[in-house]
Amino acid sequence: MSGKSTLSLYWKCQLIGWSVASLFWNFMGYISPGFSASLAIIHFFGDLLIYIPVTHLYRNYSVKQGWHRLPPRPLIIRLLPAILILGILFMALTIGKNYLLRYWFEPNFFGTLSDYFRQQWLPVFVAGTRLMSIWLLAYYGYHYAQREINATRESARLSIIARDAQLNNLTAQLNPHFFFNSLNNIKAQVINNPQGARRAIDLLSEVLRTALYNRDTALIPVQQEMALVADYLELEKMRFEERLQVKIELDDTLAAVPILPLSIQTLVENAIKHGIAQRKAGGTIRIAITRIGSHLQAMVENPGQLQLPAPQGLGLTNLHERLQLQFNGQASLQLLQTTSGTILATLTIPLP
């Protein structure tokens, strides 16, 4: 079984980086008198043969010591002597290479290595120190960026896991709250109205089916949520009969807008529990879903008197937390006393 071998990013950067540096030096020689193409080629491959092993050996030592995992401050303390040592190695290898090539290939070149070293060491050392500093900066900069990217990715992954766990926990609390209330509605119909009870069971079956299928769904269309609300209201009308009246206003252009499952239903359930059920004459629940600028606004209005501070049951508390988790604080839930006998619950979420 044969596999296609490819160079790693590290080796690609090594080859490209030192090739570019060598080509630049050859270009400087090209614009100077006495340029030799054959000697430039030898210089090019000579540069790769001496500089890549030096930086690669340093890289292996750095990995063994774990320097690439250090934070900036202790890393800089180690890099200062490393730059000095690499600059000295660069100077020695460069002067040795240049001297040998001139000695072998330039007939008119005379002089000892010591004399040549005294003439060349300072500019070559400065150039080598600068070049090695750039190499080290690029190498450790890449590792630092990779650590930051990995840390950010891991943080985001853990945040998503925590958010999903919170949402699942809230949903698990919310569903029994809704289902138990619905079962109580059915219980009230079993003896006095068997046909109504059968219809209620059908409705609850539909509600259960919808809720179970949407358990892993973060958002559902408004139209689907309103279908669930309609089933729930029909169940409640069997219980309250003429005491419960409903008016619904829905902007058809918002039917496909995604919304939290059981969000409007929670507001309706709260309106019935704390409004209609508390009044002997019952009353009317008005549901209005409209567009307000760049937001969808769902309002549920019911008769009643709001006690201050306004108490929030499990359903509204969970809905508020789910809104904050799903929409990152861009959604809101308000419960206000609009008139002396009317309470208004307003749900506002950003439009996609």
Buried (B, 14 or more C-beta within 10 A) or exposed (E): EEEEEEEEEEEEBBEEBBBEBBBEBBEEBEEEEEEEEEBBEBBBEBBBEBBBEBBEEBBEEBEEEEBBEBEEEEBEEEBEEBBEEBBBBBBBBBBBBBBEBBEEEEEEEEEEEEEBBEEBBEEBBEBBBEBBBEBBEEBBEBBBEEEEEEEEEEEEEEEEEEBEEBBEEBBEBBBEBBBEBBBEBBEBBEEEEEEBBEBBBEBBEBBBEBBEEBEEEBBBBBBBBBBBBBBBBBBBBBBBEEBBEBEEEBBEEBBEBBBBBBBBBBBBBBBBBBBBBBBEEBBBBBBBBBEEEEBBBBBBBBBBEBEEEEEBEEBBBBBBBBBBBBBEEEBBBEBEBEEEEBBBBBBBBEEE
